[in-house]
Amino acid sequence: MTTYNEVIEGALKRLAVVQTGQTPSGEEYLDGIRSLNRMVNGWRLKGIYLPFSTVADADGGNTATFDDEELDAIEANLALRLSGDYGKQPTPVLARDAAEGWSALYAKYGQSIAQTVDRALLPSYRPGIFRRITD
């Protein structure tokens, strides 16, 4: 099982903020936890309802709720999100992995957002419109 800190460490390694064999600083873990929370909770606005509860700053060592096959997608998207904070230019491979990961997560968890239309805009509610359209 993977911890939230391991997800953050993986994202920071993809950005070359942390080198192999090194561990992030406490501040880097906090940045990562906060960005991870904002990212995954923000995805709900875009229709992805990943099973996730906001992680407290001190809970980074807890087991992550993500499935193993989702980890690469989440790490890549987190790395992309953190790239600006650390002044790093994302590589084309990272950008591709993040985009493909986003698509895979959307395919698995995406839900269409309910939309409503003002009934007055529908042809059957505007007198004479239907007749003009079909004539």
N, C-alpha and C positions, 0 to 999 in steps of 0.2 A: 504494500500500500504506500502511496505517495503522500507526503505532507504538503501543506500550502507553502512552506518555506522551500521545499524542493522544486515546486513549480516556479517560484520566484527566482531561485538560483538558476534553473534551466533557462528562463527568459533572459536573465542578465548575462549568462554565458553566450547565448545566441547573439547578444549585442556586443560581446567582447568587453563588457564592463568588468566582469569577473573572469579570471583565467582558470583553466583546469587546475584543480588542486587547491584553489583558493575558495574561501567562503565570503559571501557578502557581509558588509558591516551591518550593525544593528539598524542604522538609518536607511540603508538600502533595503533591508527586509521590510521596514515600516513603509517606505515608499511603494514597495511591491505589493504589500497587503492592501494598502489604500487604493492603489491603481486597479488591482484585481477586483476589489469590491465594486468600485465605480464602473469598471468595464462590464462585468457579468450582470450587475443590476441594471446597467444602462441598456443591455441587450434586450431587456424586456420591452423597452420602448420600440424596438425594431422587430419584435415578434418572436424572439428566442427565449423560451422559458426553461432554462437549464435548472435542474434541481440544485439549488444553492442557497445558502443562508449567509448573510454578511458575516465576515470573519473579523473578530476583535483583534486589535493590534497584538495582544499577547498570545493569540491562539494559532500563530503560524506553524507551530510544531504539531498541530492536530492533523489527523488523517484527512486528506482532501476528499470531497464528495464526488469528484469527477471519475468517470469510468476511464480505464487505462487507454482506450482508443481515442479519448477526447484530449488527452494531455498534450500531445503535439500541437493541436489546434489552439488550445488555450495558451500554451507557452508562446507560440508564434505571435498570437494576437496581443498578448501582454508585452512581449518584446517590442512589437511595433508601437504600442501605446507608450512605452517607456522611452523609446528612442529619442524623442524630442526633449524629454526631461534630462537626459544624459548627453545631449548634443551629439548623438550618433546617427549616421546616415544608414538607414536600413539597407541591407543587401538585396539584390533582386530575388535571391533564393528565399530570404525571410519574407519579403512582400508576397511572393507566390505562395509560400506555405501558409501565411496568414489568410490570404484570400481563399485558398482551397479549404483551409480549416473552417473558416466562416461558413462557406457553402455546405460543408459536411454537417456542421452543427445546426445550421438552418434546416437542412433536410431531415435531421433527426428530431429536433425540438421546435422547429418553427411552427407558428400558428398564425393564421391570417387574422388580422385585426378587423373586428366587426366595423362595418361602415354603414352609415345611414344616408339616405338621400331624401331631400325634401320632396314630399309627394307632389307638390305643385310643379315640379320640374318634369314629372313623368307625363308622357303624351296623353294618357287616359284621363288625367286630371286637368288638362287645359282645353277648354272648349274649342272645337274645330281643328285642333292640331292633328289628331289622328286622321281625320278625313283628308287634310292637306298632304300628309305624309304618304298615304296610300293611294291617292288619286293620280 
